[in-house]
Amino acid sequence: MNESRIQRVVGIDAGGTRTRARLADAATGRTLGEGTGGPGNALSVPAAALVRHLTEALRGALGPGAGPPAAVVAGFAGGGPGGGREKALAAVEAALAGLGAGRAVRVDVRGDAEVAFAAGPGTPADGLVLIAGTGAVGARVRGRRMVSAADGDGWLLGDAGSGFWLGREALRAVLRALDGRGPATALTEPVAALCGGLSKEHVVRFAYADRPVRLAELSPLVVGVAAGGDTVAEELLDRAAAELTSTVGALEPRPGEPLVVTGGLLGPGGPLLSRLTDRVRPLGLTPAPVPDGLPGAVALARLLA
Amino acid sequence: MNESRIQRVVGIDAGGTRTRARLADAATGRTLGEGTGGPGNALSVPAAALVRHLTEALRGALGPGAGPPAAVVAGFAGGGPGGGREKALAAVEAALAGLGAGRAVRVDVRGDAEVAFAAGPGTPADGLVLIAGTGAVGARVRGRRMVSAADGDGWLLGDAGSGFWLGREALRAVLRALDGRGPATALTEPVAALCGGLSKEHVVRFAYADRPVRLAELSPLVVGVAAGGDTVAEELLDRAAAELTSTVGALEPRPGEPLVVTGGLLGPGGPLLSRLTDRVRPLGLTPAPVPDGLPGAVALARLLA
């Protein structure tokens, strides 16, 4: 077993953009080291790349020497049940072994919803979590395990109220303004600039030119135009918040239970946070925004150790 | 010039599924020959394949010998302004030349909306056309030329009320039924059978496994389940008809003007035809369904000759 004086644990938050790892004192939770690596979505990142990105993040967090940590908990986007859990677990174990830290370590792999929920105030065990970034998913957690989910169906079928959804709806609003199906909007000018011209053909060509999910990059533009007072953009943010509220509603919320929210749209200061807060108040819920799931992964690792 | 006794013209209807050509007597419109070839979408089919499919269709229509036709009009999906008109024109000319029928022929390439409109009763010159098949687009035609369009924005951004739209919404309705965001629906059982299992994971995996546009193949299933009295499926058909009505409305319809409708959902006996008819009646419009644009292409070729 670990013979160093302090028992150490590692939390990992592996998302679609990057992988973060944090080394902490198991007794106090104090951070001892951090590292970052490439994308860590357990479904979309190939196995070899997943090991490499985890190794980058773990190397930074563990630092030189000092032996294996007592426990590792890793939350993966796409790492839930029915997702890439086995692949993610194998990747974590391979990365730890490659760093000479694989011996006698307890490893647990979770979906991103579970570590995000555990990042909530007081490391709650039961309640709801809602993530809205590029995608959108809600989950009910019981005993620190996800027991049901709503949406998270991806850009083609769902992720209603997500960054992708906002970007796609912004393009649709511009197309509707251009062909007379919808009202004029201040979204038109910046979208036309992005698409290289002010016509439906330009917008359509832009949209189909690359991976659909990249339309999520348009969501800050919607937020900015809405801040300028554009009614169409404001309505898109309202509709996004309404969709996310409907996702929460599908989880049969109970008044007063925890609702942890995160992701680019709902983290601290996120552009949909106040709109969501207003809408879930009648359900007896108060969103607790967290920047990401990393502290939750650390908290779960401390419990595991 | 053509020295045979009868002056002959060719109409071509080139769609996403197949290309059809018809040889007709320029004076009477009587059909003299027909041929069919592979897909003819001017945007998505590569140039060499487009020439090959046009050659197949033209060879069948022209038959052996008999010299070049006086005029050829070809309507192409994706062949409108801003689309693949130049590519389509070059392909028609290459196919005619390859068949030894290129000399002294007048050739005109149109978008599918123009030939579909010309297929309406009495070969109208001015009015509206609405196509709802795999995709959905509306257009205003003046002097047999399209002057404005609504929707036709493709599966990612639009085609509201199309076959793709119905198929995607059917999967979404099943996902919402499965995770509690929506009501139970009789769509669930046949969709689960198609997806290989009764879970959100099965439906999501099916949807992302191949080209999104293939979801249009689910639209007959929606029609069938709606016919069985399922409220959710009926509402999808109602919403599709409402979306198509909105597309017509964006063209600023005038009471009493022609509205030619076609495509799998709106042709004669099409599953959305009566719903659309009810909805456009308050606008003073009566849809005239036609099976396809081929007779319109022939009519335009007779006018050209």
Interface residues (C-beta under 8 A of the other chain):
Chain A: G82 S148 A149 A150 D151 D153 G154 L156 L157 G158 R168 L171 R172 L175 R176 D179 G180 R181 S199 K200 E201 V203 V204 A207 Y208 P212 S246 T247 G249 A250 L251 E252
Chain B: G82 G83 S148 A149 A150 D151 D153 G154 L156 L157 G158 R168 L171 R172 L175 R176 D179 G180 R181 S199 K200 E201 V203 V204 A207 Y208 P212 S246 T247 G249 A250 L251 E252
